């Protein structure tokens, strides 16, 4: 199920960005408990995935104000981590995606 994998990748990325975010960790725990097996009725799994995605979308603005954000900036082979509430890369660096 590609939506499940995409959400788990998104959660991993957000966990690195918002360090020690308890609500994000709770969302991840909920996702790990979802049973997905071929041939089953996946409607409840799809509902949970969509609801968590919506919750993340609505929470990001609040998290930006409450939690320190960590981004990785790249310039050639050099990588720097910048931690702040509103981080920006140094001049000449670009955000690593």
C-alpha positions in Angstrom: 0.0 0.0 0.0 1.8 3.1 -1.3 -0.2 5.6 0.8 1.0 3.8 4.0 4.6 3.9 2.9 4.4 7.6 1.9 2.9 8.5 5.3 5.6 6.5 7.2 8.3 8.3 5.1 6.6 11.6 5.9 6.5 10.8 9.6 10.2 9.9 9.6 11.0 13.2 8.0 8.9 15.2 10.4 10.4 13.3 13.4 13.8 14.6 12.3 12.5 18.1 11.8 10.5 18.4 15.0 12.6 16.7 17.7 10.8 15.1 20.6 7.3 16.0 19.3 5.0 13.8 21.4 1.9 14.1 19.2 4.0 13.1 16.2 5.3 10.1 18.0 1.8 9.1 19.0 0.7 9.4 15.3 3.6 7.1 14.3 2.6 4.6 17.0 -1.0 4.6 15.8 0.2 3.9 12.2 2.4 1.1 13.3 -0.6 -0.7 14.9 -2.6 -0.6 11.7 -3.0 -4.1 10.2 -2.6 -4.1 6.5 -2.7 -7.4 4.7 -3.6 -8.2 1.1 -7.2 -9.2 0.5 -8.5 -7.5 3.6 -11.0 -4.6 3.7 -8.6 -1.7 3.7 -11.2 1.0 4.3 -10.4 1.5 8.0 -6.6 1.7 7.2 -7.2 4.2 4.4 -9.4 6.3 6.7 -6.7 6.3 9.4 -4.0 7.2 6.9 -6.1 10.1 5.5 -7.0 11.4 9.0 -3.4 11.4 10.2 -2.3 13.2 7.0 -5.0 15.9 7.7 -3.9 16.1 11.3 -0.3 16.6 10.3 -1.3 19.3 7.8 -3.2 21.2 10.4 -0.5 20.8 13.1 2.6 21.9 11.2 2.0 25.7 11.8 1.7 25.1 15.5 4.7 22.8 15.6 6.8 25.5 13.8 6.1 27.8 16.7 6.6 25.3 19.6 9.4 23.0 18.5 12.9 23.6 17.4 13.2 22.7 13.8 16.3 20.9 12.3 17.1 21.3 8.7 20.1 20.1 6.7 21.8 22.5 4.3 24.0 21.4 1.5 26.7 23.1 -0.5 28.7 20.8 -2.7 29.9 17.9 -0.5 29.5 20.0 2.7 26.4 19.4 4.9 25.4 21.6 7.9 22.5 21.1 10.3 20.7 24.2 11.4 18.5 24.1 14.5 16.1 27.0 15.3 12.4 27.7 15.6 12.6 29.2 12.1 15.8 27.9 10.6 17.4 29.3 7.4 20.4 28.0 5.5 23.6 30.0 5.5 24.4 32.0 2.3 25.3 29.7 -0.6 23.7 26.6 1.0 20.4 25.0 -0.1 18.0 22.9 2.0 18.6 19.2 1.6 15.3 17.5 0.6 
